[in-house]
Amino acid sequence: MRTLVRITSWVYAAAIYGFIFLPVVVLVLFSLQATSFPIPPFTGPSLRWYDAVLADTRLTSALINSLLVAALSSAAAVTLGFLSAWGFARFALPASPLLRGLLTLPLTVSYLIIGMGLLVLFNWAGVPKSLLAAGIGHVVINLPLCFAIIYSQMGDHQINIERAARDLGAPEWKVLLLITVPVMAPAIFAGFFLSMTFSWDEFVISFLLTRFDTTLPVEIWNLLRSGLNPKTNAVGSLVFAVSIVLVVLFELMLLRRKPA
């Protein structure tokens, strides 16, 4: 009976991981296709389509735009999230549970609704569609995530360290920068890298809030409008590779523990 349960568990696990990763394997496999049609039989491996992606100025520009938007919006989101978490954890604010709930509310709202709301707001305020507008949208969706990660790691044991620094004459800004930030560094970096992961491949908000300068997911959508080809597979594989790197960095920072 135990053997049957073990075999069933392994088959079930293999089916789950196969369901998740089989499309990615097919994507990467046919990005190495030597011919112009991403259909069996497989002819390769070949880096022809990766060379074509890197030689395409629109795709490379969109790639750079995606990296800039992801890095800058994630830096802004994690900074605002850290300051918000520090304020809620260290000060007795009126209606604190309600305010925390409002701050994390965008996590439960569809990106389409957020993007449409920002589009209406920017049109009313006279803000044109641009990478800046898209970056603001990415801050809106990633700030609650950064706040939740950092706030969950702000324990009472850190208060004693901060109090000791104040007793030794350190001003509040030094306590924040030299004590709180280093202690919270794993959570801060985890929030930053996870935010970059979501911003890197976010499509809906970028599509709604950009016009001429676009991000890579929007350019991939433009390519897909003309049908599948190994070039789109190569772009998708690059996006997946960057996402994997960011997720691994996030896991390393989140699970980091200082030696005793």
Buried (B, 14 or more C-beta within 10 A) or exposed (E): EEEEEEEEEEEEEEEEEEEEEEEEEEBBBBBBBEBEEBEEEEEBEBBBBBEBBBEBEEBBBBBEBBBEBBBBBBBBBBBBBBEBBBEBBBEEEEEEEEBBEEBBEBEEEEBEEBBBBBBEEBEEEEBEBBBBBBBBBBBBBBBBBBBBBBBEBBEEEBEEEBEEBEEEEBEEEEBBEEBBEEBBEBBBBBBBBBBBBBBBBBBBBBBBBBEEBBBBBBBBBBBEEEEEBBBBBBBBBBBBEBBEBBBEBBEEBBEEEEEE
